[in-house]
Structures are given as structure tokens and as C-alpha cells.
């Protein structure tokens, strides 16, 4: 592996059902908010056909469950314009925690590296 390659960077965001600013920001053209809304919509569409668990614990979502919050991971390659986004659901119990806790727990449970170069 060449030593001049940088690790991929990513941004984490928490989108809560009780916070309507994400949808309003997406409608006003905010690219990050648009990516978050897209990721949530994709998760909801995929959920119709299956089951998923909370990113911070093992609570299971199924059927018409609507999570209280989502942890959004926005990944961008430094060398291209490509932008990838993924979402994970947060259950009602875990959603009572602050955003920083949700991001730290989600990163810990998924094994994401949390170096200063990777986490922004």
C-alpha cells in the first residue's frame, strides 16, 4: 500500500424524528441535510422487506417501526467527487442519549476507527 494514500474520511450526523430542521434544510438545498434525508428514506424502504437492529444496542425493528433517530455516516473519498451515505436506526431507549454518545457508541459497535484524521 502506498504511504501517500490518506485514510477515507467520514462525517457522522444524528437525525432525530423530533427535529424537523433536517427536512427543512434539505428542502432549502443543504447538501448534507439532503444526503441525510436520502439515507433515512433508503433505510425505511429497505426496512419494509426485512428487519434491522439499533446501531447502539440489540433492539430489533420490524414491520412498520419508525425509529426515533438515525445515525448517518457520510463517507467521501478525498480524491474524487464521489459521496456515499449510510444510515442506521436508533431505538427509542438509546435515542434519549446525547448525539455524541450515539456517535461514539455507533462507531464502537461497528468497529469504525476514530482517529482525528478520519472523524470530523
C-alpha positions as CSV (number, residue, x, y, z in Angstrom):
1,X,0.0,0.0,0.0
2,X,1.5,3.4,-1.0
3,X,2.3,5.5,2.0
4,X,0.9,8.7,0.4
5,X,-2.7,7.5,0.5
6,X,-4.8,9.1,3.1
7,X,-7.4,7.1,5.1
8,X,-11.0,7.7,4.0
9,X,-12.7,10.4,5.9
10,X,-16.3,10.4,7.1
11,X,-18.8,12.6,9.0
12,X,-21.4,11.3,11.4
13,X,-24.7,13.0,12.0
14,X,-27.7,12.2,14.1
15,X,-31.1,12.8,12.6
16,X,-34.0,12.8,15.1
17,X,-37.7,12.5,14.4
18,X,-38.3,15.3,16.8
19,X,-36.0,17.7,15.0
20,X,-37.7,19.0,11.8
21,X,-34.7,21.1,10.7
22,X,-33.2,18.3,8.6
23,X,-36.1,18.2,6.2
24,X,-36.4,22.0,6.1
25,X,-32.6,22.3,5.4
26,X,-32.8,19.6,2.7
27,X,-35.6,21.4,1.0
28,X,-33.6,24.7,1.1
29,X,-30.6,23.0,-0.7
30,X,-28.3,22.0,2.1
31,X,-26.3,19.1,0.6
32,X,-25.5,17.4,4.0
33,X,-29.2,17.5,5.0
34,X,-30.2,16.2,1.6
35,X,-27.8,13.2,2.0
36,X,-29.2,12.5,5.5
37,X,-32.8,12.6,4.3
38,X,-31.8,10.3,1.4
39,X,-30.1,7.8,3.7
40,X,-33.1,7.7,6.0
41,X,-35.5,7.2,3.1
42,X,-33.3,4.4,1.8
43,X,-33.3,2.7,5.2
44,X,-37.1,3.0,5.5
45,X,-37.5,1.5,2.0
46,X,-35.2,-1.4,2.8
47,X,-36.8,-2.0,6.2
48,X,-40.1,-2.8,4.5
49,X,-38.6,-6.1,3.3
50,X,-36.6,-7.1,6.4
51,X,-35.6,-6.5,10.0
52,X,-32.9,-4.4,11.5
53,X,-31.5,-3.7,14.9
54,X,-30.5,-0.5,16.7
55,X,-26.9,0.6,16.0
56,X,-26.3,1.2,19.7
57,X,-27.9,-1.9,21.2
58,X,-29.7,-5.1,20.1
59,X,-33.3,-3.8,20.0
60,X,-34.9,-5.1,16.8
61,X,-37.0,-3.0,14.4
62,X,-39.6,-4.7,12.2
63,X,-42.6,-4.1,10.1
64,X,-43.8,-0.5,10.3
65,X,-41.5,0.5,13.1
66,X,-40.3,4.1,12.8
67,X,-37.0,4.7,14.7
68,X,-36.8,7.7,17.0
69,X,-33.4,8.7,15.4
70,X,-30.9,7.7,12.8
71,X,-27.1,7.7,12.9
72,X,-25.9,8.9,9.4
73,X,-22.4,8.1,8.1
74,X,-21.3,10.3,5.2
75,X,-18.2,9.0,3.6
76,X,-16.3,10.9,0.9
77,X,-13.2,9.9,-1.0
78,X,-10.6,12.7,-0.9
79,X,-9.5,12.0,-4.5
80,X,-12.9,12.2,-6.2
81,X,-16.3,13.8,-6.1
82,X,-17.9,10.5,-5.0
83,X,-20.0,10.8,-1.9
84,X,-21.5,7.8,-0.1
85,X,-24.0,7.8,2.7
86,X,-25.4,5.2,5.0
87,X,-27.9,5.2,7.9
88,X,-28.5,3.1,10.9
89,X,-31.5,3.2,13.2
90,X,-31.5,4.2,16.8
91,X,-34.2,2.8,19.2
92,X,-36.3,4.9,21.5
93,X,-34.3,4.0,24.6
94,X,-30.9,4.8,23.0
95,X,-32.3,8.0,21.4
96,X,-32.6,9.5,24.9
97,X,-28.8,9.9,24.9
98,X,-27.0,12.9,23.5
99,X,-25.7,12.9,19.9
100,X,-22.1,12.5,21.0
101,X,-22.9,9.3,22.9
102,X,-24.8,7.9,19.9
103,X,-21.9,8.6,17.5
104,X,-19.4,7.1,19.9
105,X,-21.5,4.0,20.6
106,X,-22.3,3.5,16.9
107,X,-18.6,3.8,16.0
108,X,-17.6,1.4,18.7
109,X,-20.2,-1.2,17.8
110,X,-19.4,-1.1,14.1
111,X,-15.6,-1.1,14.6
112,X,-15.0,2.2,12.9
113,X,-11.7,3.8,13.5
114,X,-12.0,7.0,15.4
115,X,-8.7,8.8,14.7
116,X,-8.7,12.5,14.4
117,X,-7.8,12.1,10.7
118,X,-10.9,10.0,10.0
119,X,-13.5,11.5,12.2
120,X,-14.7,15.0,11.5
